[in-house]
Amino acid sequence: MRQSTLYRSWVMSYELQIGDIWDIHRLTEKWHVERVDGNPLKPNDVANIIFELGAGAPVIPDIGDPYLYPTGGLGTTLMESMLVRSHQWGQPDGKGITVTVNYETRYFEANAAKGITGYDPSAGTILSRQLILPCELLPIFMSRNTRLYRDPVTTAPPAGLDITAADIGGTAKDVDVDVKQIGLKLRLIVDSNSLPIAGYPVLTNGLVGVISAYLGKKNSVSFFNFPAGSLVCSGATINHLESEFYEVAMEYLYDEYFHHSQYAVKASDGRVEMDNANPKTVYWTRPVRGAVNFDDIFPAGDLGKSQRYQACAGRWY
């Protein structure tokens, strides 16, 4: 029971709905509120109940309040992560009124969730009981068309160079080929209580700062087992789900030629230097991009291990 100067209340019933990791989990409480002096509720009581100040007030949880777990709570359980999202006020009946208090969370509590530090789902180990957030990796398969002046070549497209130091050698050939590409969309659910959307300065802090560090860059180390230099962070979006929860969608592009194309050296007049009917000198070349560790997108600790496993395995268990 709760009691303030003007009102007292108690929980009449509750209903708990828990789903899988991508679901919204809900707790619904029904509270009875009445005046301490025993008089019937007046029309302005409904507004006063949630705005009353002083000892014991307000007598029902306010919007944004966490679920008040009974004594013995661990502070890290699913119900303790729930916040009040809405109230539904019934019709005053005699001396009291029924108030439905709705809590929600996107955190998922598990004692059998797996985590990994690399990208091999078969190496997943059971994490301790805790709260985790969902993550998934969605591949899109595609190709790009490029012109080859040499095929096969003596020098393969280099992972660590933006342009080869010398002619790539090989057999002269003037053909178009399709180069395999794989687009990757990495979806992570983020709690803005842990990481604000925009800090100050914006480009180096908060979620905006985290994402901006990757855009237009290539991977400096292996990421999801794609070799260093084979991925480019091509875009990202932040979508608001509800309340404090946001979806971050990172987009990467893998290229089997490490984003290289063949370039035929031109003479001073702008025309390709020729050796008989074939280009004289051919290089592998690609746009110049900085390199960063894409792996840093995952949070530290067990949450990052869980989301890494989810992305690779397609499940949390």
N, C-alpha and C positions, 0 to 999 in steps of 0.2 A: 504493500500500500504506500502511496505517496500522499502527503498532506501539506498544504500551504496555509496562508492566512485565510483564504477565501474558499478553497476547494480541497477535495480529497478524491483519490482515484485508485483503481486497482485493475489488474488484468483479468478479464473474464475467460478468454480462450486465446489460442494461437494456432497457426497453421504454417508448417514449414515445407517449402518446395525446393529440392536440390536436384539439379540435373547433371549432365556431363560437363566437361571442361569448357565447351564453347557456349554453354547456356548461361542465362541470368538466373541467379539463385535468389529466392524470395522468402521472406518471413512476414506473416500478417498477424498482428495482435489486435484484439478487440478490448478496448478499455471502457470502463464505466466511470463517469465523472459526475460528481454532485457537489452542491454547496455545503460547506461546513455548518452553517447556521440552520440547515434543514429546510430552508425556503426553496420553492420551485425556481428553476433556472429562468433567468430573464433573457430577452433577446440579445442584449449586449454581453451576456456571459460567454457566449461562444467565442467572441472575439477576444475577451479578456483572459480566457483560460490560457491561451498560448503566449500571451504577452505579459502575464503577471510577473512581477518581480518580488524579491524577498526570499526568505528561508523557505525551502521546499518547493519553490516555483521554478518552472511550470510543472504541473502535475502529470503531464504526458510528454513523451519525448518530442523534441522540436525537430523541424526539418534539418537534416544534416547531422543529427546526433547519432553516435554509434549505438549499436544494440548493447544494452546493459546486461552483460553476461552475469549469471549468478556467481557467488563466491567460489573461487577455485578455477576461474578462467585462466587459460594459458597466455592470452593476449595475441595468439597467432592462429586461432581457429576461424573457420568459415563464418560462423555466426557473429564473432567479434569484429569481422571485417565489414559487416553490413551497416549501412547508414540509412536513416529515415529519408524516404523519397517523397511521401505524400501522406495526407490525412483525408479520411472520409468521415464527415460528421453526419450522424443520424438525426432523426427528429427527436427533440426533447420529449421525454416520457415521464410525466410526474416530476420528481425531484432531480432526475438525472438525465444523462445523454450518453449514447454509445459512440465511441470514436474508434474508427479502424485506422491503425497505424501500419504503414507499409514500408518494409525495409528491403534493400536489394544490394547485391554485390556481384562482381564478375570474378572474384577470386575463387579458386577451386582448391579444396582441401583434400589431400591424399596421403596415404601412408604406403602406397605401392608405386608411386611415380618414379620413373627412371631418369637418369641424367648421364651425360657424357661430356668429356673435355675436348674430344676431337670430333670426328664426323663419321664414326663407325657405329651404327645403331646396335650391332651385335655386342659392342663393348659396354652397353648401358648397365648401370648399377642402380640398385634401389636407394632412393633418397629417404631421409628421415621424414616423419610426418610434418607437413607444413603447407603453407598456402602458395599456389603457383598461378601463373597466368598463361593463357593459350598462345600458341605460335604455330605457323604452318609455312611450308615452302611449296609454291605452285610453279611448275616448269611450263614453258611454252616453247615448242620446237619450231624452228624456222631456218631460213638460209638467206645468204646474200650472194649476189652475182658479182664476179670480178674478172678482169682480163689477165691472162697469164701469157707472158712473153717467153718464158722458159718452163718446160715441164717434161720430165722431172728435173729437179734442181739439185745442185751440189750442196747449197746452203739452205737449210730449212728456215721457215719464218722464226726469228729469234725472240724468245720470251723477254730477254733483258735489254734489247736494243730498239730504239725507235727508227733507226735506219742502219742497214748493214754497212760495214766498213769498206767492203769491196764488192765487185761483181759476184752475183750469186751462182754463176756457172749453170751447167745443165744443158738440156737440149732445146734448141730454138723452136718455139711454137707460138702461134698467135690464136688463142682460143679463149672463150668465155667458160667459166666453171662456177658451180654453186658451192659456197663454203658453208659448212654446218655452223649454225648458231643456236644457242639455247638461252631464252629469256627466263629469268628467275624473279618471282615476286615473293618476297619474304614478309609475311604479315605477323606483327607482334602487337599484343594488347599492352598498353602502358597506363599506369596509374599516375595522374598528374600530381598526386600528393608526394610521389617519390621523385618525379622529374617534371618541373614546370614546362609549359609549352615554349615560352620565350623568356630567357633571362636577360641580363644586361651585362655587356653589350649583346645584342640579339644573335649576331653571327658566331659567337663563341660560347654561348651559354644556353642552358635549357635544351629542350628537344630540337628546336630549330638549329642550335649550334652543333648538336651531335650529328644531325643529318647533313648539314651543309659541309661538314668535314669530309664527306664521302663523295659528294656529287662531282661527276666528271673525272673521278680518279680511277686508277686501276689497282688491283689487289697486289699488295707487296708480298704477301705470303699465301699459301694455299687456303682456299675458302670453299667449304663443302667439297673438298678434294679436287677442285678446279685449280690447275697450276697457277703460280704467281704470274701476273701479267696477262692472263687470258680473260679476265673479267673486267668490265667497266661498270661503275655505278651510273646508270643512265637516267635515274629519276627517283622521286619519292613523293608520297602524299601523306598527310595527316588528316584523318577523319574523326569527327566527334561521334562517339557512340551514345553515351548518356552520362550525365553527372561528371565524375572525375575520370572516366575511362575514355581513352582514345585508341584508335587503330593507326599504327604506323605501317605503311606499305613501302618497302624498299625494293627497287627494281635494278636488276643487274643483267648484263648481257655477256654471255660467253661466246668466243669466236675461236674456232679450231686453228686459224692462222694467227692467233694473238692479235687480231685486228689489223694485220698487215695486208698491203696490196703490193703488187709489183710496179715499180716505177722505172721507166726507160729514160736515161739521161738525155737531155736536150743540148743542142749546140747553141752558140751565141745568137743565132738567128731564130731561135725558138722551136726549131724542128728537131725531131729525134735523130740523134747520131746513129747512122746506119753502118753495118758491116755487111756489104752486099745487100741482101733483101731483108736483113734482120737487125733489130736494135743492137747496138754495139755493147752498151753497158746497162745492166739491169740491177736494181737494188730492191730489197724488201723495205718498205717504209710504212709508217703509221703515224697518227696524230700524237704529238707530245703531251703526255699526261703525267701528273704526279702520282705517287704510289702511297697508299695507306693500308693499314691492317683492317680489312673489313670485319674481322672476327670481333672487333671491339664494339660492334653494335649490340652484342648480347650483354645483359647485366652481369655483374660480378656474382659469385657465389652459386648456390643451388638453383636459383631462379634461372640464371643463364645456362646452367647445365641441363635443366629440364627443357627449356625452350630450344636448345640446340638438338636435344634428342627428339623432341616433337617434330622439328623441321625435317630431320633425317628419316625418322621411322614412320611419321604420319599418325602417331598416337602418343599418349602420355604414359602408358603402362608397358 
